[in-house]
Amino acid sequence: MLTANRRATWPLIPFVAFLILSSAPVGRGQSGAVSTSAQLLVIGDVAKPLSLSLDDLRHMSRTTVKAKNEHAEQEETYEGVPLAALLKQAGTPQGSQLRGKAMATYVLAEGTDGYQVLFSLAELDSDFHDSEVLGADTLDGKPLNDKLGPLRLVAPHDKRPARWVRTLHSIKVVSVSK
């Protein structure tokens, strides 16, 4: 017979096993080097779903932002593609088109480890907010390491880096009102 404590932890065992089995970095080879097969998906309620390789992202218009890393207590410089540019390429409403029902749209960013964060579409639009949220692939001029990359969502103006997503692999746009 299971005790109350064992009963409470038993359902976690398969979950922990899943995390252990799925914790290998995605988009990297055996050596830990960045693989060109890593993809960033922009999906959901978009006119044109995207599947972008690291090379595709390197050839897009790029931005550099500085942000304080509260864990390392130092300023870091990230470079990458603004999330607003990715959403524009996917055909989401922006600027004067972002009104009415489109204002009830959110963006869900997810890492390969299952970590998810949420932004409203308006938060990412320069007509509403100077967010500078990036899909970054470099830190201080170097490719992101295995723990952070190959892509990382960086929200430099958030007071805490809780909405920064390591190993970013998908951006899903969801319209609440149809």
Sequence and secondary structure as in RCSB ss.txt:
>XXXX:A:sequence
MLTANRRATWPLIPFVAFLILSSAPVGRGQSGAVSTSAQLLVIGDVAKPLSLSLDDLRHMSRTTVKAKNEHAEQE
ETYEGVPLAALLKQAGTPQGSQLRGKAMATYVLAEGTDGYQVLFSLAELDSDFHDSEVLGADTLDGKPLNDKLGP
LRLVAPHDKRPARWVRTLHSIKVVSVSK
>XXXX:A:secstr
   HHHHHHTTHHHHHHHHHHT S TTB TT  B TT EEEEEES SS EEEEHHHHHTS  EEEEEEETTTTEE
EEEEEEEHHHHHHHTT   GGG  GGGGGEEEEEEETTS EEEEETGGG TTT     EEEEEETTEE  TTT S
 EEE TTSSSGGG BTTEEEEEEEES  
